[in-house]
Amino acid sequence: MDGFDAKYCNVQTKIAIVRLRHGPHKYALHAIPLVNDVGGRLVKTKILYVGATLKHCFLFIRKHQERKLEQLWSKLPTEADKKRMETFLMTLTPAMKDFK
């Protein structure tokens, strides 16, 4: 670990976990929201959670996705649409499936 590593990135949900060393994390907390271009693509970055361990970060992501799913379900007309959205939002990568 060099002090700044991308540990998880999900293109579909647009969520990433970045691991930082303690100390420089204070600078990154202020700099990350200012990032608006990644690889020539316009992006909007927000910090959703700051956690001490990857496990806690993954648990937060799961709860965050569950809240998003509940918000979207009320807008979806059919059970099939709801099931597809649940599969889309709640399908976790192998790295996240180990955390309960």
Backbone as XML, in Angstrom:
<?xml version="1.0"?>
<chain id="A" units="angstrom">
  <residue number="1" name="MET">
    <atom name="N" x="0.845" y="-1.174" z="0.000"/>
    <atom name="CA" x="0.000" y="0.000" z="0.000"/>
    <atom name="C" x="0.890" y="1.237" z="0.000"/>
  </residue>
  <residue number="2" name="ASP">
    <atom name="N" x="0.683" y="2.087" z="-0.970"/>
    <atom name="CA" x="1.459" y="3.315" z="-1.087"/>
    <atom name="C" x="0.811" y="4.487" z="-0.365"/>
  </residue>
  <residue number="3" name="GLY">
    <atom name="N" x="-0.371" y="4.297" z="0.145"/>
    <atom name="CA" x="-1.032" y="5.376" z="0.849"/>
    <atom name="C" x="-2.292" y="5.854" z="0.164"/>
  </residue>
  <residue number="4" name="PHE">
    <atom name="N" x="-2.494" y="5.476" z="-1.107"/>
    <atom name="CA" x="-3.696" y="5.873" z="-1.840"/>
    <atom name="C" x="-4.029" y="4.748" z="-2.808"/>
  </residue>
  <residue number="5" name="ASP">
    <atom name="N" x="-4.998" y="3.918" z="-2.457"/>
    <atom name="CA" x="-5.360" y="2.761" z="-3.276"/>
    <atom name="C" x="-6.865" y="2.722" z="-3.495"/>
  </residue>
  <residue number="6" name="ALA">
    <atom name="N" x="-7.273" y="2.391" z="-4.714"/>
    <atom name="CA" x="-8.677" y="2.115" z="-4.996"/>
    <atom name="C" x="-8.912" y="0.652" z="-4.655"/>
  </residue>
  <residue number="7" name="LYS">
    <atom name="N" x="-9.720" y="0.397" z="-3.654"/>
    <atom name="CA" x="-9.959" y="-0.966" z="-3.195"/>
    <atom name="C" x="-11.202" y="-1.578" z="-3.820"/>
  </residue>
  <residue number="8" name="TYR">
    <atom name="N" x="-12.148" y="-0.751" z="-4.245"/>
    <atom name="CA" x="-13.397" y="-1.255" z="-4.802"/>
    <atom name="C" x="-13.968" y="-0.188" z="-5.717"/>
  </residue>
  <residue number="9" name="CYS">
    <atom name="N" x="-14.484" y="-0.624" z="-6.851"/>
    <atom name="CA" x="-15.134" y="0.302" z="-7.772"/>
    <atom name="C" x="-16.236" y="-0.454" z="-8.501"/>
  </residue>
  <residue number="10" name="ASN">
    <atom name="N" x="-17.442" y="0.067" z="-8.456"/>
    <atom name="CA" x="-18.572" y="-0.550" z="-9.133"/>
    <atom name="C" x="-19.104" y="0.441" z="-10.154"/>
  </residue>
  <residue number="11" name="VAL">
    <atom name="N" x="-18.953" y="0.117" z="-11.412"/>
    <atom name="CA" x="-19.357" y="1.016" z="-12.494"/>
    <atom name="C" x="-20.869" y="1.195" z="-12.514"/>
  </residue>
  <residue number="12" name="GLN">
    <atom name="N" x="-21.615" y="0.136" z="-12.217"/>
    <atom name="CA" x="-23.074" y="0.221" z="-12.291"/>
    <atom name="C" x="-23.657" y="1.110" z="-11.200"/>
  </residue>
  <residue number="13" name="THR">
    <atom name="N" x="-23.181" y="0.957" z="-9.981"/>
    <atom name="CA" x="-23.724" y="1.763" z="-8.887"/>
    <atom name="C" x="-22.949" y="3.062" z="-8.686"/>
  </residue>
  <residue number="14" name="LYS">
    <atom name="N" x="-21.823" y="3.180" z="-9.366"/>
    <atom name="CA" x="-20.971" y="4.378" z="-9.304"/>
    <atom name="C" x="-20.475" y="4.650" z="-7.884"/>
  </residue>
  <residue number="15" name="ILE">
    <atom name="N" x="-20.092" y="3.577" z="-7.214"/>
    <atom name="CA" x="-19.544" y="3.681" z="-5.862"/>
    <atom name="C" x="-18.127" y="3.131" z="-5.869"/>
  </residue>
  <residue number="16" name="ALA">
    <atom name="N" x="-17.248" y="3.816" z="-5.168"/>
    <atom name="CA" x="-15.859" y="3.363" z="-5.065"/>
    <atom name="C" x="-15.401" y="3.476" z="-3.617"/>
  </residue>
  <residue number="17" name="ILE">
    <atom name="N" x="-14.455" y="2.618" z="-3.272"/>
    <atom name="CA" x="-13.797" y="2.708" z="-1.966"/>
    <atom name="C" x="-12.338" y="3.018" z="-2.229"/>
  </residue>
  <residue number="18" name="VAL">
    <atom name="N" x="-11.873" y="4.083" z="-1.608"/>
    <atom name="CA" x="-10.478" y="4.495" z="-1.726"/>
    <atom name="C" x="-9.856" y="4.376" z="-0.348"/>
  </residue>
  <residue number="19" name="ARG">
    <atom name="N" x="-8.720" y="3.711" z="-0.290"/>
    <atom name="CA" x="-8.025" y="3.529" z="0.985"/>
    <atom name="C" x="-6.870" y="4.524" z="1.062"/>
  </residue>
  <residue number="20" name="LEU">
    <atom name="N" x="-6.810" y="5.233" z="2.185"/>
    <atom name="CA" x="-5.773" y="6.242" z="2.405"/>
    <atom name="C" x="-5.060" y="5.977" z="3.720"/>
  </residue>
  <residue number="21" name="ARG">
    <atom name="N" x="-3.834" y="6.420" z="3.773"/>
    <atom name="CA" x="-3.102" y="6.355" z="5.039"/>
    <atom name="C" x="-3.635" y="7.425" z="5.973"/>
  </residue>
  <residue number="22" name="HIS">
    <atom name="N" x="-3.520" y="7.136" z="7.264"/>
    <atom name="CA" x="-3.941" y="8.110" z="8.264"/>
    <atom name="C" x="-2.987" y="9.299" z="8.217"/>
  </residue>
  <residue number="23" name="GLY">
    <atom name="N" x="-3.519" y="10.473" z="8.265"/>
    <atom name="CA" x="-2.713" y="11.692" z="8.159"/>
    <atom name="C" x="-3.059" y="12.393" z="6.860"/>
  </residue>
  <residue number="24" name="PRO">
    <atom name="N" x="-2.617" y="11.838" z="5.707"/>
    <atom name="CA" x="-2.983" y="12.455" z="4.424"/>
    <atom name="C" x="-4.482" y="12.377" z="4.125"/>
  </residue>
  <residue number="25" name="HIS">
    <atom name="N" x="-5.212" y="11.550" z="4.877"/>
    <atom name="CA" x="-6.644" y="11.434" z="4.626"/>
    <atom name="C" x="-7.352" y="12.772" z="4.805"/>
  </residue>
  <residue number="26" name="LYS">
    <atom name="N" x="-6.826" y="13.629" z="5.663"/>
    <atom name="CA" x="-7.452" y="14.937" z="5.878"/>
    <atom name="C" x="-7.398" y="15.790" z="4.616"/>
  </residue>
  <residue number="27" name="TYR">
    <atom name="N" x="-6.290" y="15.724" z="3.899"/>
    <atom name="CA" x="-6.169" y="16.467" z="2.642"/>
    <atom name="C" x="-7.101" y="15.888" z="1.582"/>
  </residue>
  <residue number="28" name="ALA">
    <atom name="N" x="-7.173" y="14.562" z="1.532"/>
    <atom name="CA" x="-8.022" y="13.902" z="0.534"/>
    <atom name="C" x="-9.500" y="14.203" z="0.781"/>
  </residue>
  <residue number="29" name="LEU">
    <atom name="N" x="-9.904" y="14.291" z="2.043"/>
    <atom name="CA" x="-11.297" y="14.604" z="2.355"/>
    <atom name="C" x="-11.717" y="15.940" z="1.758"/>
  </residue>
  <residue number="30" name="HIS">
    <atom name="N" x="-10.791" y="16.866" z="1.683"/>
    <atom name="CA" x="-11.093" y="18.170" z="1.105"/>
    <atom name="C" x="-10.913" y="18.180" z="-0.409"/>
  </residue>
  <residue number="31" name="ALA">
    <atom name="N" x="-10.005" y="17.361" z="-0.920"/>
    <atom name="CA" x="-9.698" y="17.374" z="-2.352"/>
    <atom name="C" x="-10.657" y="16.520" z="-3.185"/>
  </residue>
  <residue number="32" name="ILE">
    <atom name="N" x="-11.078" y="15.384" z="-2.680"/>
    <atom name="CA" x="-11.906" y="14.463" z="-3.472"/>
    <atom name="C" x="-13.200" y="15.121" z="-3.972"/>
  </residue>
  <residue number="33" name="PRO">
    <atom name="N" x="-13.930" y="15.875" z="-3.162"/>
    <atom name="CA" x="-15.146" y="16.509" z="-3.697"/>
    <atom name="C" x="-14.873" y="17.524" z="-4.814"/>
  </residue>
  <residue number="34" name="LEU">
    <atom name="N" x="-13.646" y="17.982" z="-4.937"/>
    <atom name="CA" x="-13.303" y="18.946" z="-5.982"/>
    <atom name="C" x="-12.971" y="18.285" z="-7.315"/>
  </residue>
  <residue number="35" name="VAL">
    <atom name="N" x="-12.783" y="16.974" z="-7.312"/>
    <atom name="CA" x="-12.468" y="16.253" z="-8.550"/>
    <atom name="C" x="-13.700" y="16.265" z="-9.444"/>
  </residue>
  <residue number="36" name="ASN">
    <atom name="N" x="-13.528" y="16.709" z="-10.693"/>
    <atom name="CA" x="-14.659" y="16.719" z="-11.619"/>
    <atom name="C" x="-14.334" y="16.095" z="-12.976"/>
  </residue>
  <residue number="37" name="ASP">
    <atom name="N" x="-13.121" y="15.569" z="-13.143"/>
    <atom name="CA" x="-12.734" y="14.923" z="-14.392"/>
    <atom name="C" x="-11.877" y="13.701" z="-14.069"/>
  </residue>
  <residue number="38" name="VAL">
    <atom name="N" x="-12.333" y="12.543" z="-14.532"/>
    <atom name="CA" x="-11.567" y="11.307" z="-14.353"/>
    <atom name="C" x="-11.457" y="10.650" z="-15.720"/>
  </residue>
  <residue number="39" name="GLY">
    <atom name="N" x="-10.256" y="10.583" z="-16.236"/>
    <atom name="CA" x="-10.037" y="9.957" z="-17.537"/>
    <atom name="C" x="-10.792" y="10.639" z="-18.660"/>
  </residue>
  <residue number="40" name="GLY">
    <atom name="N" x="-10.947" y="11.931" z="-18.585"/>
    <atom name="CA" x="-11.654" y="12.665" z="-19.622"/>
    <atom name="C" x="-13.174" y="12.628" z="-19.486"/>
  </residue>
  <residue number="41" name="ARG">
    <atom name="N" x="-13.671" y="12.027" z="-18.426"/>
    <atom name="CA" x="-15.114" y="11.958" z="-18.192"/>
    <atom name="C" x="-15.497" y="12.911" z="-17.072"/>
  </residue>
  <residue number="42" name="LEU">
    <atom name="N" x="-16.585" y="13.624" z="-17.283"/>
    <atom name="CA" x="-17.102" y="14.529" z="-16.269"/>
    <atom name="C" x="-17.721" y="13.700" z="-15.141"/>
  </residue>
  <residue number="43" name="VAL">
    <atom name="N" x="-17.296" y="13.942" z="-13.913"/>
    <atom name="CA" x="-17.793" y="13.187" z="-12.763"/>
    <atom name="C" x="-18.193" y="14.133" z="-11.638"/>
  </residue>
  <residue number="44" name="LYS">
    <atom name="N" x="-19.042" y="13.632" z="-10.771"/>
    <atom name="CA" x="-19.408" y="14.346" z="-9.550"/>
    <atom name="C" x="-19.045" y="13.417" z="-8.403"/>
  </residue>
  <residue number="45" name="THR">
    <atom name="N" x="-18.198" y="13.861" z="-7.506"/>
    <atom name="CA" x="-17.756" y="13.011" z="-6.406"/>
    <atom name="C" x="-18.318" y="13.517" z="-5.082"/>
  </residue>
  <residue number="46" name="LYS">
    <atom name="N" x="-18.740" y="12.563" z="-4.267"/>
    <atom name="CA" x="-19.214" y="12.854" z="-2.920"/>
    <atom name="C" x="-18.605" y="11.817" z="-1.992"/>
  </residue>
  <residue number="47" name="ILE">
    <atom name="N" x="-18.317" y="12.214" z="-0.798"/>
    <atom name="CA" x="-17.847" y="11.275" z="0.221"/>
    <atom name="C" x="-19.071" y="10.867" z="1.025"/>
  </residue>
  <residue number="48" name="LEU">
    <atom name="N" x="-19.411" y="9.581" z="0.954"/>
    <atom name="CA" x="-20.580" y="9.073" z="1.661"/>
    <atom name="C" x="-20.253" y="8.615" z="3.071"/>
  </residue>
  <residue number="49" name="TYR">
    <atom name="N" x="-19.018" y="8.129" z="3.258"/>
    <atom name="CA" x="-18.682" y="7.505" z="4.536"/>
    <atom name="C" x="-17.172" y="7.475" z="4.694"/>
  </residue>
  <residue number="50" name="VAL">
    <atom name="N" x="-16.714" y="7.681" z="5.909"/>
    <atom name="CA" x="-15.302" y="7.521" z="6.247"/>
    <atom name="C" x="-15.250" y="6.457" z="7.333"/>
  </residue>
  <residue number="51" name="GLY">
    <atom name="N" x="-14.594" y="5.346" z="7.026"/>
    <atom name="CA" x="-14.554" y="4.233" z="7.966"/>
    <atom name="C" x="-13.141" y="3.787" z="8.252"/>
  </residue>
  <residue number="52" name="ALA">
    <atom name="N" x="-12.995" y="3.073" z="9.346"/>
    <atom name="CA" x="-11.669" y="2.614" z="9.756"/>
    <atom name="C" x="-11.250" y="1.329" z="9.053"/>
  </residue>
  <residue number="53" name="THR">
    <atom name="N" x="-12.227" y="0.495" z="8.671"/>
    <atom name="CA" x="-11.884" y="-0.782" z="8.048"/>
    <atom name="C" x="-12.681" y="-0.969" z="6.763"/>
  </residue>
  <residue number="54" name="LEU">
    <atom name="N" x="-12.164" y="-1.821" z="5.877"/>
    <atom name="CA" x="-12.890" y="-2.137" z="4.649"/>
    <atom name="C" x="-14.209" y="-2.827" z="4.967"/>
  </residue>
  <residue number="55" name="LYS">
    <atom name="N" x="-14.220" y="-3.646" z="5.999"/>
    <atom name="CA" x="-15.451" y="-4.336" z="6.379"/>
    <atom name="C" x="-16.551" y="-3.330" z="6.686"/>
  </residue>
  <residue number="56" name="HIS">
    <atom name="N" x="-16.246" y="-2.313" z="7.475"/>
    <atom name="CA" x="-17.253" y="-1.309" z="7.812"/>
    <atom name="C" x="-17.680" y="-0.514" z="6.581"/>
  </residue>
  <residue number="57" name="CYS">
    <atom name="N" x="-16.759" y="-0.267" z="5.673"/>
    <atom name="CA" x="-17.107" y="0.431" z="4.432"/>
    <atom name="C" x="-18.063" y="-0.407" z="3.589"/>
  </residue>
  <residue number="58" name="PHE">
    <atom name="N" x="-17.781" y="-1.704" z="3.464"/>
    <atom name="CA" x="-18.657" y="-2.588" z="2.696"/>
    <atom name="C" x="-20.034" y="-2.703" z="3.345"/>
  </residue>
  <residue number="59" name="LEU">
    <atom name="N" x="-20.078" y="-2.771" z="4.669"/>
    <atom name="CA" x="-21.363" y="-2.823" z="5.360"/>
    <atom name="C" x="-22.153" y="-1.541" z="5.128"/>
  </residue>
  <residue number="60" name="PHE">
    <atom name="N" x="-21.470" y="-0.403" z="5.126"/>
    <atom name="CA" x="-22.144" y="0.861" z="4.845"/>
    <atom name="C" x="-22.705" y="0.865" z="3.428"/>
  </residue>
  <residue number="61" name="ILE">
    <atom name="N" x="-21.919" y="0.385" z="2.461"/>
    <atom name="CA" x="-22.387" y="0.351" z="1.072"/>
    <atom name="C" x="-23.648" y="-0.498" z="0.964"/>
  </residue>
  <residue number="62" name="ARG">
    <atom name="N" x="-23.660" y="-1.644" z="1.617"/>
    <atom name="CA" x="-24.846" y="-2.509" z="1.561"/>
    <atom name="C" x="-26.069" y="-1.769" z="2.098"/>
  </residue>
  <residue number="63" name="LYS">
    <atom name="N" x="-25.942" y="-1.107" z="3.245"/>
    <atom name="CA" x="-27.074" y="-0.369" z="3.816"/>
    <atom name="C" x="-27.482" y="0.795" z="2.916"/>
  </residue>
  <residue number="64" name="HIS">
    <atom name="N" x="-26.504" y="1.470" z="2.340"/>
    <atom name="CA" x="-26.773" y="2.584" z="1.427"/>
    <atom name="C" x="-27.571" y="2.096" z="0.218"/>
  </residue>
  <residue number="65" name="GLN">
    <atom name="N" x="-27.173" y="0.972" z="-0.350"/>
    <atom name="CA" x="-27.862" y="0.418" z="-1.512"/>
    <atom name="C" x="-29.274" y="-0.038" z="-1.135"/>
  </residue>
  <residue number="66" name="GLU">
    <atom name="N" x="-29.452" y="-0.579" z="0.050"/>
    <atom name="CA" x="-30.789" y="-0.980" z="0.494"/>
    <atom name="C" x="-31.708" y="0.233" z="0.599"/>
  </residue>
  <residue number="67" name="ARG">
    <atom name="N" x="-31.200" y="1.349" z="1.120"/>
    <atom name="CA" x="-32.006" y="2.575" z="1.210"/>
    <atom name="C" x="-32.372" y="3.088" z="-0.180"/>
  </residue>
  <residue number="68" name="LYS">
    <atom name="N" x="-31.410" y="3.054" z="-1.108"/>
    <atom name="CA" x="-31.682" y="3.484" z="-2.488"/>
    <atom name="C" x="-32.749" y="2.599" z="-3.119"/>
  </residue>
  <residue number="69" name="LEU">
    <atom name="N" x="-32.651" y="1.307" z="-2.873"/>
    <atom name="CA" x="-33.609" y="0.356" z="-3.426"/>
    <atom name="C" x="-35.017" y="0.645" z="-2.904"/>
  </residue>
  <residue number="70" name="GLU">
    <atom name="N" x="-35.147" y="0.914" z="-1.624"/>
    <atom name="CA" x="-36.455" y="1.233" z="-1.048"/>
    <atom name="C" x="-37.043" y="2.491" z="-1.674"/>
  </residue>
  <residue number="71" name="GLN">
    <atom name="N" x="-36.211" y="3.491" z="-1.948"/>
    <atom name="CA" x="-36.684" y="4.713" z="-2.595"/>
    <atom name="C" x="-37.179" y="4.431" z="-4.012"/>
  </residue>
  <residue number="72" name="LEU">
    <atom name="N" x="-36.455" y="3.594" z="-4.740"/>
    <atom name="CA" x="-36.805" y="3.308" z="-6.128"/>
    <atom name="C" x="-38.013" y="2.390" z="-6.257"/>
  </residue>
  <residue number="73" name="TRP">
    <atom name="N" x="-38.210" y="1.489" z="-5.321"/>
    <atom name="CA" x="-39.311" y="0.535" z="-5.415"/>
    <atom name="C" x="-40.666" y="1.221" z="-5.531"/>
  </residue>
  <residue number="74" name="SER">
    <atom name="N" x="-40.864" y="2.311" z="-4.825"/>
    <atom name="CA" x="-42.162" y="2.990" z="-4.876"/>
    <atom name="C" x="-42.451" y="3.567" z="-6.262"/>
  </residue>
  <residue number="75" name="LYS">
    <atom name="N" x="-41.421" y="3.767" z="-7.062"/>
    <atom name="CA" x="-41.592" y="4.348" z="-8.399"/>
    <atom name="C" x="-41.698" y="3.298" z="-9.500"/>
  </residue>
  <residue number="76" name="LEU">
    <atom name="N" x="-41.453" y="2.033" z="-9.168"/>
    <atom name="CA" x="-41.473" y="0.975" z="-10.179"/>
    <atom name="C" x="-42.856" y="0.326" z="-10.235"/>
  </residue>
  <residue number="77" name="PRO">
    <atom name="N" x="-43.407" y="0.172" z="-11.458"/>
    <atom name="CA" x="-44.791" y="-0.291" z="-11.587"/>
    <atom name="C" x="-45.007" y="-1.794" z="-11.383"/>
  </residue>
  <residue number="78" name="THR">
    <atom name="N" x="-44.071" y="-2.628" z="-11.782"/>
    <atom name="CA" x="-44.312" y="-4.072" z="-11.739"/>
    <atom name="C" x="-43.327" y="-4.772" z="-10.814"/>
  </residue>
  <residue number="79" name="GLU">
    <atom name="N" x="-43.714" y="-5.964" z="-10.396"/>
    <atom name="CA" x="-42.832" y="-6.779" z="-9.554"/>
    <atom name="C" x="-41.575" y="-7.191" z="-10.313"/>
  </residue>
  <residue number="80" name="ALA">
    <atom name="N" x="-41.708" y="-7.415" z="-11.612"/>
    <atom name="CA" x="-40.539" y="-7.790" z="-12.423"/>
    <atom name="C" x="-39.522" y="-6.654" z="-12.442"/>
  </residue>
  <residue number="81" name="ASP">
    <atom name="N" x="-40.014" y="-5.419" z="-12.569"/>
    <atom name="CA" x="-39.110" y="-4.260" z="-12.536"/>
    <atom name="C" x="-38.429" y="-4.150" z="-11.175"/>
  </residue>
  <residue number="82" name="LYS">
    <atom name="N" x="-39.180" y="-4.397" z="-10.130"/>
    <atom name="CA" x="-38.618" y="-4.327" z="-8.779"/>
    <atom name="C" x="-37.541" y="-5.391" z="-8.581"/>
  </residue>
  <residue number="83" name="LYS">
    <atom name="N" x="-37.796" y="-6.584" z="-9.091"/>
    <atom name="CA" x="-36.822" y="-7.673" z="-8.958"/>
    <atom name="C" x="-35.549" y="-7.355" z="-9.741"/>
  </residue>
  <residue number="84" name="ARG">
    <atom name="N" x="-35.690" y="-6.801" z="-10.953"/>
    <atom name="CA" x="-34.514" y="-6.426" z="-11.755"/>
    <atom name="C" x="-33.688" y="-5.357" z="-11.044"/>
  </residue>
  <residue number="85" name="MET">
    <atom name="N" x="-34.364" y="-4.376" z="-10.465"/>
    <atom name="CA" x="-33.652" y="-3.309" z="-9.756"/>
    <atom name="C" x="-32.957" y="-3.864" z="-8.519"/>
  </residue>
  <residue number="86" name="GLU">
    <atom name="N" x="-33.596" y="-4.785" z="-7.825"/>
    <atom name="CA" x="-32.962" y="-5.398" z="-6.655"/>
    <atom name="C" x="-31.706" y="-6.162" z="-7.069"/>
  </residue>
  <residue number="87" name="THR">
    <atom name="N" x="-31.795" y="-6.910" z="-8.152"/>
    <atom name="CA" x="-30.635" y="-7.649" z="-8.649"/>
    <atom name="C" x="-29.522" y="-6.689" z="-9.031"/>
  </residue>
  <residue number="88" name="PHE">
    <atom name="N" x="-29.882" y="-5.598" z="-9.687"/>
    <atom name="CA" x="-28.898" y="-4.608" z="-10.129"/>
    <atom name="C" x="-28.190" y="-3.948" z="-8.952"/>
  </residue>
  <residue number="89" name="LEU">
    <atom name="N" x="-28.949" y="-3.505" z="-7.966"/>
    <atom name="CA" x="-28.357" y="-2.756" z="-6.852"/>
    <atom name="C" x="-27.739" y="-3.639" z="-5.773"/>
  </residue>
  <residue number="90" name="MET">
    <atom name="N" x="-28.282" y="-4.824" z="-5.573"/>
    <atom name="CA" x="-27.830" y="-5.623" z="-4.442"/>
    <atom name="C" x="-26.875" y="-6.752" z="-4.819"/>
  </residue>
  <residue number="91" name="THR">
    <atom name="N" x="-26.555" y="-6.884" z="-6.110"/>
    <atom name="CA" x="-25.560" y="-7.872" z="-6.497"/>
    <atom name="C" x="-24.199" y="-7.316" z="-6.129"/>
  </residue>
  <residue number="92" name="LEU">
    <atom name="N" x="-23.558" y="-7.972" z="-5.198"/>
    <atom name="CA" x="-22.290" y="-7.486" z="-4.676"/>
    <atom name="C" x="-21.149" y="-8.273" z="-5.291"/>
  </residue>
  <residue number="93" name="THR">
    <atom name="N" x="-20.030" y="-7.647" z="-5.382"/>
    <atom name="CA" x="-18.853" y="-8.321" z="-5.920"/>
    <atom name="C" x="-18.395" y="-9.390" z="-4.935"/>
  </residue>
  <residue number="94" name="PRO">
    <atom name="N" x="-17.587" y="-10.344" z="-5.396"/>
    <atom name="CA" x="-17.097" y="-11.384" z="-4.480"/>
    <atom name="C" x="-16.411" y="-10.815" z="-3.240"/>
  </residue>
  <residue number="95" name="ALA">
    <atom name="N" x="-15.751" y="-9.686" z="-3.376"/>
    <atom name="CA" x="-15.062" y="-9.091" z="-2.228"/>
    <atom name="C" x="-16.049" y="-8.676" z="-1.138"/>
  </residue>
  <residue number="96" name="MET">
    <atom name="N" x="-17.248" y="-8.272" z="-1.529"/>
    <atom name="CA" x="-18.226" y="-7.794" z="-0.562"/>
    <atom name="C" x="-19.093" y="-8.902" z="0.007"/>
  </residue>
  <residue number="97" name="LYS">
    <atom name="N" x="-19.213" y="-10.028" z="-0.670"/>
    <atom name="CA" x="-20.131" y="-11.076" z="-0.229"/>
    <atom name="C" x="-19.712" y="-11.714" z="1.086"/>
  </residue>
  <residue number="98" name="ASP">
    <atom name="N" x="-18.456" y="-11.631" z="1.440"/>
    <atom name="CA" x="-17.974" y="-12.243" z="2.675"/>
    <atom name="C" x="-18.379" y="-11.459" z="3.920"/>
  </residue>
  <residue number="99" name="PHE">
    <atom name="N" x="-18.749" y="-10.199" z="3.758"/>
    <atom name="CA" x="-19.098" y="-9.357" z="4.901"/>
    <atom name="C" x="-20.587" y="-9.451" z="5.163"/>
  </residue>
  <residue number="100" name="LYS">
    <atom name="N" x="-20.935" y="-9.743" z="6.401"/>
    <atom name="CA" x="-22.354" y="-9.896" z="6.749"/>
    <atom name="C" x="-22.778" y="-8.813" z="7.700"/>
  </residue>
</chain>
